[in-house]
Amino acid sequence: MTKMKIGLLPFYLELYDKISPPEKRKPLEAFYASISNAFQRQGIEVVGAKICRLKPEFAAAVKTFKRQTWM
């Protein structure tokens, strides 16, 4: 049986970076790690991405997912 592989894409509003101090992002990063770990504990391979806020960041993440998940 083939192991399932997913792309995990974290969304974040650019506005938060503009109005909040950088340490406000840490809970999101921790949440992302916990979600990724939960999938991995279920035997699912996770292709991660950096937190995405802007169109070029999303495009880069999708390109990575296509390259790593559809082989």
ChimeraX commands (.cxc) that place a marker at each C-alpha (Angstrom):
marker #1 position 0.00,0.00,0.00 radius 0.5
marker #1 position 1.29,3.47,-0.90 radius 0.5
marker #1 position 1.76,5.94,1.92 radius 0.5
marker #1 position -0.51,8.97,1.66 radius 0.5
marker #1 position 1.23,12.30,1.11 radius 0.5
marker #1 position -0.32,15.73,1.60 radius 0.5
marker #1 position 0.71,19.35,1.24 radius 0.5
marker #1 position 0.01,21.41,4.36 radius 0.5
marker #1 position -0.45,25.10,3.56 radius 0.5
marker #1 position -0.56,27.61,6.43 radius 0.5
marker #1 position -2.57,30.76,5.61 radius 0.5
marker #1 position -1.86,34.03,7.41 radius 0.5
marker #1 position -3.07,37.55,6.75 radius 0.5
marker #1 position -0.34,40.04,5.87 radius 0.5
marker #1 position -2.27,42.58,7.93 radius 0.5
marker #1 position -1.30,40.71,11.10 radius 0.5
marker #1 position 2.39,41.22,10.30 radius 0.5
marker #1 position 1.73,44.92,9.79 radius 0.5
marker #1 position -0.20,45.54,13.02 radius 0.5
marker #1 position 1.23,42.95,15.42 radius 0.5
marker #1 position 4.69,42.33,16.85 radius 0.5
marker #1 position 6.62,39.40,15.30 radius 0.5
marker #1 position 6.21,37.20,18.39 radius 0.5
marker #1 position 2.46,37.02,17.69 radius 0.5
marker #1 position 3.28,34.62,14.87 radius 0.5
marker #1 position 4.79,32.00,17.21 radius 0.5
marker #1 position 1.42,30.46,18.23 radius 0.5
marker #1 position 0.58,29.95,14.56 radius 0.5
marker #1 position 3.91,28.25,13.95 radius 0.5
marker #1 position 3.35,25.99,16.97 radius 0.5
marker #1 position -0.19,25.15,15.79 radius 0.5
marker #1 position 1.11,24.34,12.31 radius 0.5
marker #1 position 3.73,22.00,13.82 radius 0.5
marker #1 position 1.11,20.25,15.95 radius 0.5
marker #1 position -1.18,19.70,12.94 radius 0.5
marker #1 position 1.72,18.39,10.87 radius 0.5
marker #1 position 2.78,16.05,13.69 radius 0.5
marker #1 position -0.79,14.76,14.08 radius 0.5
marker #1 position -0.92,13.82,10.40 radius 0.5
marker #1 position 2.48,12.15,10.63 radius 0.5
marker #1 position 1.40,10.10,13.66 radius 0.5
marker #1 position -1.43,8.78,11.48 radius 0.5
marker #1 position 1.14,7.59,8.92 radius 0.5
marker #1 position 0.62,10.46,6.48 radius 0.5
marker #1 position 3.68,12.06,4.93 radius 0.5
marker #1 position 3.47,15.84,5.14 radius 0.5
marker #1 position 5.03,18.21,2.63 radius 0.5
marker #1 position 5.31,21.47,4.52 radius 0.5
marker #1 position 5.39,25.06,3.42 radius 0.5
marker #1 position 6.33,28.34,5.00 radius 0.5
marker #1 position 3.53,30.54,6.27 radius 0.5
marker #1 position 1.88,32.17,3.25 radius 0.5
marker #1 position 0.47,35.69,3.20 radius 0.5
marker #1 position 1.04,36.97,-0.33 radius 0.5
marker #1 position 0.29,35.62,-3.79 radius 0.5
marker #1 position 3.97,34.82,-4.62 radius 0.5
marker #1 position 4.30,32.86,-1.35 radius 0.5
marker #1 position 1.22,30.79,-2.17 radius 0.5
marker #1 position 2.47,30.20,-5.72 radius 0.5
marker #1 position 5.83,28.98,-4.43 radius 0.5
marker #1 position 4.15,26.63,-1.95 radius 0.5
marker #1 position 1.87,25.16,-4.61 radius 0.5
marker #1 position 4.86,24.66,-6.90 radius 0.5
marker #1 position 6.64,22.77,-4.11 radius 0.5
marker #1 position 3.56,20.64,-3.46 radius 0.5
marker #1 position 3.25,19.71,-7.12 radius 0.5
marker #1 position 6.92,18.85,-7.34 radius 0.5
marker #1 position 6.96,16.75,-4.16 radius 0.5
marker #1 position 3.53,15.12,-4.14 radius 0.5
marker #1 position 2.87,14.27,-7.77 radius 0.5
marker #1 position 5.96,12.23,-8.53 radius 0.5
marker link #1:1,2 radius 0.2
marker link #1:2,3 radius 0.2
marker link #1:3,4 radius 0.2
marker link #1:4,5 radius 0.2
marker link #1:5,6 radius 0.2
marker link #1:6,7 radius 0.2
marker link #1:7,8 radius 0.2
marker link #1:8,9 radius 0.2
marker link #1:9,10 radius 0.2
marker link #1:10,11 radius 0.2
marker link #1:11,12 radius 0.2
marker link #1:12,13 radius 0.2
marker link #1:13,14 radius 0.2
marker link #1:14,15 radius 0.2
marker link #1:15,16 radius 0.2
marker link #1:16,17 radius 0.2
marker link #1:17,18 radius 0.2
marker link #1:18,19 radius 0.2
marker link #1:19,20 radius 0.2
marker link #1:20,21 radius 0.2
marker link #1:21,22 radius 0.2
marker link #1:22,23 radius 0.2
marker link #1:23,24 radius 0.2
marker link #1:24,25 radius 0.2
marker link #1:25,26 radius 0.2
marker link #1:26,27 radius 0.2
marker link #1:27,28 radius 0.2
marker link #1:28,29 radius 0.2
marker link #1:29,30 radius 0.2
marker link #1:30,31 radius 0.2
marker link #1:31,32 radius 0.2
marker link #1:32,33 radius 0.2
marker link #1:33,34 radius 0.2
marker link #1:34,35 radius 0.2
marker link #1:35,36 radius 0.2
marker link #1:36,37 radius 0.2
marker link #1:37,38 radius 0.2
marker link #1:38,39 radius 0.2
marker link #1:39,40 radius 0.2
marker link #1:40,41 radius 0.2
marker link #1:41,42 radius 0.2
marker link #1:42,43 radius 0.2
marker link #1:43,44 radius 0.2
marker link #1:44,45 radius 0.2
marker link #1:45,46 radius 0.2
marker link #1:46,47 radius 0.2
marker link #1:47,48 radius 0.2
marker link #1:48,49 radius 0.2
marker link #1:49,50 radius 0.2
marker link #1:50,51 radius 0.2
marker link #1:51,52 radius 0.2
marker link #1:52,53 radius 0.2
marker link #1:53,54 radius 0.2
marker link #1:54,55 radius 0.2
marker link #1:55,56 radius 0.2
marker link #1:56,57 radius 0.2
marker link #1:57,58 radius 0.2
marker link #1:58,59 radius 0.2
marker link #1:59,60 radius 0.2
marker link #1:60,61 radius 0.2
marker link #1:61,62 radius 0.2
marker link #1:62,63 radius 0.2
marker link #1:63,64 radius 0.2
marker link #1:64,65 radius 0.2
marker link #1:65,66 radius 0.2
marker link #1:66,67 radius 0.2
marker link #1:67,68 radius 0.2
marker link #1:68,69 radius 0.2
marker link #1:69,70 radius 0.2
marker link #1:70,71 radius 0.2
view
